[in-house]
Amino acid sequence: MSRKSVKVKLPPVEIIAYSYPFEKIQVDRNYTANRFLNPIRLEDMEEFLRLADADVRKSLDGLGLRRKAEENTRTLLTRILTKFGFESVDLEFSPGGPLAFTAYE
C-alpha cells in the first residue's frame, strides 16, 4: 500500500448492548383491574413481554443489523481516515457467525 492508501481488517460485528423498551409499554390499569371482561392477568402480560424480548434476541441476525453496522462503520472510518490524508480507504470485515446478544444472558 502507498502512503496515500490504507487497508483495515475489522473484527466481525457484535451486539454489545440491547434493551427492550419495557418502559414504553403502557398497560391500561382500568382494563386489567376489571378481570370480569379481561381473562389476561398482569402476570400473563409480563410473561408475554418476556417472550417477546426473547424472540427479538433470537431474530437479531435477520433484522439487518450486521449490514447497517458495517455500513455505518465504513462511512465513519472512511471519513476519519480521509481527514487524516488517505485518498484510498479499503475496509474489510471479518466474517462472523449469527448475530446474538449474550453479554447479559
N, C-alpha and C positions, 0 to 999 in steps of 0.2 A: 504494500500500500504506500502511496505517496504521502507527503506531509499534509496534503490538502484533502485526503480521504481517510475515513475511519470505518472499521468494521467491528461491530459489537455483537457478541453472542450472549443472549439473555436467558435466564432460567425460565422454566415454564410458569405460566400464570397460576397464582394461588389465591384463594379467598382467605383473607386473614381476619376479616370482621364481617359479621352478618347479624342482623337484628330484625326480627319480625315486629312490625309496628303495633304491638298489642294496645298501646295507649290510644291509638286512633280508632279502635273498635268501640262502638257505642252500643250498649245494651239498654233497651227500653225497660227500665226497672218496673214501671207500671205493668207492663205486659208480663214480665217474668214473675212478678209478685202474685199475679192472679192466675194460679195454676188451674183454675176451673176450665179456662179456654186454651191453656198452654201446657201440653204434656212435656215440654222441654225444660229441664231443670237447669239452674245456673251451672251446676257441675257438668251437665251434658255439654253446655256451651264451652266451658273451659276445655273439656276433652276434645271437642271439635276443633278449637283453635290450636291445641297442641298437635293434633293430627295434621292440620293444615300446615303448620310450621314444619313438621317432619316431611311432608310431601314436597314443599318448596325446596328443602335441603336436598332431597333425593333428585329433584329436577334441575338443579343448578346447571348441569352441563348442557341442557337443551335450551337454556334461556338466552343464549348468545353472549354470555358474559365474557368468555375467552376472547372472542373476536373483538368485542368492544374494548376490553382491557388492552389487547395488543394494539389496536388502532390508536387508542389514547396515548399509550406509551410511545408508540412510533412517532406520533405527532409531537409530543413533548420533547423527547430526546433529540429528534431531528432539529427542532427549533433551537434547543440549547446548544447542540454541537455546531450548528451553522453560525450561531452567535460567537462561538469560540474560533471561527475562521475555517471550519471544514466545509468544503464545497460538495463532497460526496459522502453521504452517510448511509451505511449498509447495516441494518439491524436484522438479526436472526434470532428467533425464539426457539429454545429447546423444546422438543416435543414433550408433552405431558399426558398423563392419564386422564380419566374422567375428573371433572371439577368436583370437589367435595369440600365441605367445611367441617373440619374435625377439631379445631382448636379448643372448643368448649364442650365437646361431646364426651 
